[in-house]
Amino acid sequence: MAARMKQARRVAKLGVSDFETGAATEQLQNEMLRRLERVLFDAGRLAGLESCNQGYCGRKKCAEVCQFGTRRRRLKEIPAALHLLRKSAGPLYEVRIGRGGWAQPAGKLNRVSVAAAKKLNRWALDQLYIPDLIAVGTFKVSVAPKHEGSGWKCEIHQIISGAKKKDLEKVFSSSRHASGNFLKVKEVTNLGQTISDVLKRNVQGWQHLYQTEITPDRPKKDHRAEYYAWLLGLNADERMVRYGCDGYFNKLCQRRRDHASARRRENTSMIVAKRPPNWGAFRKASGFGGVIRGRV
């Protein structure tokens, strides 16, 4: 317990003014258990969670839905991410990116694909071709405003170091202006507080990108129950976004990053190679032995 209090004081010294207290976390844990007990058909899925507290985990493997576990992870993540980003070359930008295709109506949150969103984010960062690029963030879901149906808006909220603002806006801007797409790139001024904000996992109403004076709608009981049920199916840290660093926020050397990129390209090539050829939309290019797109 003393170690946890020491970590909390350390986080406060890093410029984080609103880190969750142990008492507030206990209230969230009790609310989570109460909501899930009412909606789950199999109460056994909650086994061990009622025994969790600030210094003890009631499960062999921590669950993403556990509020105590989330707080313990944040106590470690915030100082580690701060150390990593302070040593980076910069500049530092806070980025919020969302796609209309990620949004889901109320009652359908289980359709959200965290992996697909993280894959798109990594692909965009790969397009920058910056060896020292670093990104740390979280995949988040928020309750949409009433005029949008009070469903779920999904986004990746992250801090990116090493790229220019105009380049970030270019790679993250969708070529298709679909309804619900949004993007904001903002320079970081208070790194400690921004890291805490980026790594928050609690359910909230969606905050408008620019009209910050608008108070977000508070999640209703049904929203909270659905949100907790969704978390129950996720692995701990499944929503975490890391680029250019490992799971402990240690910077990856260029050789390791090149190897990881090569493996991704190899896997993609194998998938493409297994697809049957479709010559209807292609014709052979004269003189170069390749193919170019053409009409037939």
N, C-alpha and C positions, 0 to 999 in steps of 0.2 A: 504494500500500500504506500509506504514511504517513497518507493521508487517511482510509482505512478504520480504522486504529488510533485516530486522533483521534476519529472518530465513535463507536467502541466505548467509549472512555473517557468521552465525553460522555454516552452512554446510561447508563453506570454511575453517573455523578454525578446522574442523574435519579431514582435510587432503585431501579434495576433490578439485582437481585442475581444473577440466573441467566441473563443473556444468553449465547447460544451462542457459543463460541469458534470461531476459524477452523479449528482442528484438529478439533473435534467436527463442524463442518459438512462438512469434507472426508471424514470417516468416513461420515457420512450419505449424501453424494454417491456414494461408492464402493459403499456397500450398495445404494443405489437402482439404480445401473447393473447391479450383479450380479443383483439380483432380477428386473429387467425383461428382462435378456438371457436368462433362463431361461424366461420365460413368453410373451414376444412372438414372434409368427410373423414379423413384419417388423422386423428389427433396424435398418432404415433410419430408423425413427421416433426413434431415439436419436441420430441424426446431430448432431454438434456438442457434445452434452452431455459427452462424455468430455474435451473441451478446456477446459471451464469451470473457473475457479478464483476466488479471492477478488477478483482485480482484472481478470478478463477473462471475457467472455461469448462462448461458442463459436457462438452462433446470432445471426441477424439480429434476431430477436424473442425475448425471454426467455420461457421456458416456466415454468408454475406448478410443474412437477415438479422443477425445478432447485433444489437446496438452497442453492447459493451465491446464486442470484438472490433466493430468499426472504430470506436473511440481509441482502442489500443493501437490499431493500425495507424490511425491519423497521428497519434503521439510520436510514432516512429517516422512516418512518412514526411511530415512537415519539415523537421530539422534536416533530414537526409536530402530532400529535394532542394531545400534552401542552400545547403552546402554545395550541391551539384551545380545549381544555376548561378550562384555567386562566382564560381570559378569559370563559368563559361564565358565565351568571348562577347556574347550579346550581338545585337540588341535584343531586349526582352519584350515580347508582346503577349497580351492575353487575347485568346481567340475563342469565339463561340461560333460553332457551325452547326446548322441543322438542315435537314432535307424534308420536304413535304412527304416523301415516301416513307420516312421513318415514323411519322405520326400514326397514332392508332386511336380509334374511338374508345370511349369508356367501356370496360368489360372485355377488351381485346388486347390488353397490355402484353399478354403472353405471346403475342405474335411478333414482338419486337426482336430483331436480330442484332445483338450487341456485336457479334463477330463481323457482320457485314459492314456496320458503321465503322468499326476500327480498321477494317481492311481498306475502305475508301479513304480514311484519314491517312493511313500509311502510304497508300498509293500516291496521294497528293504530295506528301512530304518527300517521297522518293523523286518526284519530278523536279524538285529544287536542286538536286545534285550538289548538296552542301555536306562535305564530309563531317564537319563538327556540329551539325544540326542536332538539337536536343528538344524533345517535347515531353511534357508531363501533364497528365490530365485525367479526366473521368468522363465516362458516358453517363448522361443524366436523363431522367424523365421528369417532366413537370406537368402540372395540371393546366390545360389550356384555358384561356379566358372564356367567359360565357358566350360571347358573340362568335366564338369558334367552335362551340359545341361542348365545352368542358371535358374534352377527351384528353389525350396525352400528346404532348410535344416532346420530342427527343432531340438531344444535341450532344456534341462533344465539346467540353469546356476544358481548355488547356492553356499552358504557357509554352511558348516556343522561343527558343534562343538560337540566334545565328542567321536569321533571314531578315530581309528588308520588308517593310509593311506592304509595299506595292506588289512584291513577289508573292507574299502570302495571300493577298486579296486575289491575285491572278489565279493561283493554283486551286484555291478553295471556291472560287466563283463557278457556279454551275453554268454550262453552256445552254442548258434548258431552263428557262425561267418558270419553273413549276411553282404552283401555289404552295406556300408553306416553307419555301427555302429561305434561309436567313444566314447572315454572316456579319460578324463584327470583329475588327482587329483593333486593339487598343494598347497603347504603350503602358508598360507596367511602371508604377511609381512607388508603391509600397509592396515590395516583393513578399515579405512574410505574410501579410494579410491576403494578398492575391493567391498565394499558394494554398492557404487555408480555404479560401472561397472555392478555388478550383477543385480541391479534393473533398469537398463536402458531398455527402451521399444522401442526406435526408430529403424527403419528399416536400416540395413546395409548389406554390403557384408560379406559373411562368412569368419571369421578369422581362418586360419589354427592353429591347436592346438599347434604345435611345431615350425613350420617354420614361426615365427612371422614377419620375414623380408619381407614376401610376402604381397604385398599390395592387400587387398580385392577388388573385382570388385564393382564399385559403382552401386547402384540400378538405373535402367532406369525408365523413366516416367511410363511405363506400370506396372513395379513392384510396384512402389509407389501407383499407383491408386488401384491395386489389394489388396495391403496391407491395405490401408485405408478402402476399402470396407469390408474387412474381420474384421477389428477392429470395424466397425460400428455394426456388429452383436454380439459383445461380451459385457458382463456386465463389469462395472468398477471393476478392481482388479481380474477379472476372470483368468488372467494369473499368479497371485501371487502364490508362493509356500511357505507354512509355515508348519513346523513340530515341535511339542513341544512348540508351543506358540500360542496365540490367534490372532485375527485380529488386535490388537493394540500392538503386539510384547511383550506381557506379558507372562512370562514363565508359562506353565501349570503345576499344581501340579500333582503328580503321580496318585492320586486317580481319577482325571478327565481324565487323559490319559488312565488309565486302563479301565474306563467306556466307553470311545470312542472306544477303541480296542475291548472290549467285544461286543459292538453294531455292529461293522463291522463283527466280527466272527459270530454273531447271524444272521445277514442279509445274509451272505454267506451260512450258514447252511440251512436257509429257502429256498434259491434258489436251493441248491443241493437237498434238500428234495422233492422239487416239480418236479424234473426231473424223468421220468419213469426209473425204473431199467433196466440195460442191463447186463444180466447174461452171455452173450456169451463170454465175455473176462475175466470172474472171476470164481473161484471155491472156495468152502468152505474150510477153514483151519481146520485141525483136531486138537482138543484139546483146541483151544483158542476162538472159536465162532466168529472169524472175517473172513475177506476175504483177499486173496492174489492174485496177478496177475499171471495168468498162461495161458498156451496154451490149446486149446480144439480141 
